[in-house]
């Protein structure tokens, strides 16, 4: 069978309704992981749905416990043709965020796959059940087209806690290095830059969440009787936040900004347009770091966001000076940012500006990664995706969002290629999450092309080491 025949077979699998049927089963499993409570459906998804599908493709499957008590298990599935052959590692997650029942529009609910034209609605359709269903469907097409032999080995790691910040993932991969040993990661998550533009990204921005809190006193006091005599923690905290990021979204703490935008990153982002989709918001031209394009600010730079503010009773304000105030914030950052020192950086900055009573608490941390844009695997993937889709490939140095890619890039030492099968307005994490059928269908062809090309004997940089920029 020719490469083109294999890609046509992958698309036919979609057109004949098989993709819909598989995704329908997977969406129906209520695999929420962000409730803070154990959920038996997390294990059921691996032991039933995924194990059955993978064994049919020749994988040996092991469902293994999470080293973090109460967190979802892991699936390690290995398809070994010859231990002397190179190995591709792929990754996905079967957990989803809260279904948010009752908030979806009429006719939709989170645990039922509903098809309305090109939009297929249901929790996990975009993040991440639909995406790993694309990858595995494409792999199945290549296995069949090549008569049962790929010419390389495949290992799949599927976790069930990504939406809860991947508890136990680092420790699990550290203790299972031998099972996860590979030469390359190809995985799927996140959105394309636009529904019509095949996208390749090479890492992700990091994220670190932190809270600023000022506890002035144990209770509130009447604003008429005590206003002007008592420190107002909300006023002070608002000023503290304003010393970190200004009214135009510009970071004011030099240690929290990248030293520069690397030339290769600037070149890669030169022709990347952000937004323009039907449901995309309009970027604010004068928000964020001056002198940068929207793509550069979003993908190549750091941003400091205020996620929530709390003081008093916002739902029903009363005439009282609140006893305390809190600001929940987040720093999204690129490679090279000293995020491990964030608490000390903030403490020094706040003290210098007179906010010594403001407490700093780090609540969540994820590292930034970025494969070298000149790495041989990048050019290989661009050529393969371009040939399969017939379109230019948008290559991002890193995703603007965050993924646990440091596990693969840093801990396991792999070159990392991510090929997303969603789009920016998919409503992931929100009511009415959906997958675009044309993107999924094209994704099947793209992934079938990648898996096919990996089996070609010549010209593959299997032993090229990863390099971060």
Secondary structure, DSSP 8 states (H G I E B T S, - for coil): --HHHHHHHHHHHHHTTHHHHHHHHHHHS--B--SSS--HHHHHIIIIIIHHHHHTTT-EEEEE--SSTTS--EEEEEE-S-TTS-EEEEEEE--B----TT-S-TT--TTS-EEETTEEESTTTTTTHHHHHHHHHHHHHHHHHTTT--SSEEEEEEES-GGGT-TTHHHHHHHTHHHH--SEEEE--SB-SBTTB-EEE-EE-EEEEEEEEEE--SS-EEHHHHTTTS--HHHHHHHHHHHHB-TTS-B--GGGS-S---HHHHHHHTT-----STT-----TTSSSTT--HHHHHHSS-EEEEEEEEES-GGG--SEE-SEEEEEEEEEE-TT--GGGHHHHHHHHHHHTT-TT-EEEEEEEE--EEB-TT-HHHHHHHHHHHHHHSS--EEESSBSS--STHIIIIIS--EEEE---B-TTS-TTSTT-EEEHHHHHHHHHHHHHHHHHTT-SSS--TT----B-
